[in-house]
Amino acid sequence: MDELDKQEAIRQFIVSNGLDTDLLDERDEALEAWRLKWEGLAKGFMNYLQDRFSAIEQRLDGLEQLEGKRCGYRED
C-alpha cells in the first residue's frame, strides 16, 4: 500500500466514523455565548467574595475598637 492509498484509507475511516463533522457547529448556542455566561459568573463570584471580605473587615474593625474602649485605650 503506497502513501496515497494510506491517506485515502485514513480519510475514509474519518468519514465513515463521523469524525469529519464539527460538533460545535451543531450546538444551539455559540461558544461566545458560553464564554460570556462564564465571565458573568466569575465576575459575580469575585464581587461576592469582595463584599464578604469587606464585611468581615468591618466587623473586625468594630471589634478592635470595642476591645480598645473596654481596655481603656483611645484612638488618636
C-alpha positions as CSV (number, residue, x, y, z in Angstrom):
1,M,0.0,0.0,0.0
2,D,1.6,3.3,-1.1
3,E,1.3,6.6,0.7
4,L,-1.6,7.8,-1.4
5,D,-3.7,4.7,-0.5
6,K,-2.9,5.1,3.2
7,Q,-4.1,8.7,3.1
8,E,-7.3,7.7,1.3
9,A,-7.9,4.9,3.8
10,I,-7.5,7.4,6.7
11,R,-9.9,9.8,5.0
12,Q,-12.5,7.0,4.5
13,F,-12.1,6.0,8.2
14,I,-12.6,9.5,9.4
15,V,-15.8,10.0,7.2
16,S,-17.2,6.6,8.0
17,N,-17.0,7.2,11.7
18,G,-18.4,10.7,11.6
19,L,-15.2,12.3,12.7
20,D,-15.3,14.8,9.8
21,T,-18.3,16.8,11.3
22,D,-17.7,19.6,13.8
23,L,-19.9,19.0,16.8
24,L,-19.7,22.6,17.8
25,D,-21.4,23.7,14.6
26,E,-24.4,21.6,15.6
27,R,-24.8,23.3,19.0
28,D,-27.7,25.6,19.7
29,E,-25.5,28.2,21.5
30,A,-22.3,29.6,20.2
31,L,-19.1,29.4,22.2
32,E,-19.2,33.1,22.6
33,A,-22.5,32.9,24.5
34,W,-20.9,30.3,26.8
35,R,-17.8,32.5,27.3
36,L,-20.0,35.5,28.2
37,K,-22.0,33.4,30.7
38,W,-18.8,32.1,32.3
39,E,-17.4,35.6,32.6
40,G,-20.6,36.9,34.2
41,L,-20.5,34.0,36.7
42,A,-16.8,34.6,37.5
43,K,-17.3,38.3,37.9
44,G,-20.3,37.8,40.2
45,F,-18.5,35.4,42.3
46,M,-15.5,37.7,42.7
47,N,-17.8,40.6,43.6
48,Y,-19.5,38.3,46.2
49,L,-16.1,37.4,47.7
50,Q,-15.0,41.0,47.8
51,D,-18.2,42.0,49.6
52,R,-17.8,39.2,52.1
53,F,-14.2,40.2,52.9
54,S,-15.2,43.8,53.3
55,A,-18.0,42.8,55.7
56,I,-15.5,40.7,57.7
57,E,-13.0,43.5,57.8
58,Q,-15.7,46.0,59.0
59,R,-16.7,43.6,61.8
60,L,-13.1,43.0,62.9
61,D,-12.5,46.8,62.9
62,G,-15.6,47.2,65.1
63,L,-14.4,44.5,67.5
64,E,-11.0,46.0,67.7
65,Q,-12.5,49.4,68.6
66,L,-14.8,47.9,71.1
67,E,-11.9,46.0,72.7
68,G,-9.8,49.1,72.8
69,K,-12.6,51.0,74.6
70,R,-13.0,48.3,77.1
71,C,-9.3,48.2,77.9
72,G,-9.2,52.0,78.2
73,Y,-7.2,52.7,75.0
74,R,-8.0,55.7,73.0
75,E,-7.5,56.1,69.3
76,D,-5.6,59.2,68.3
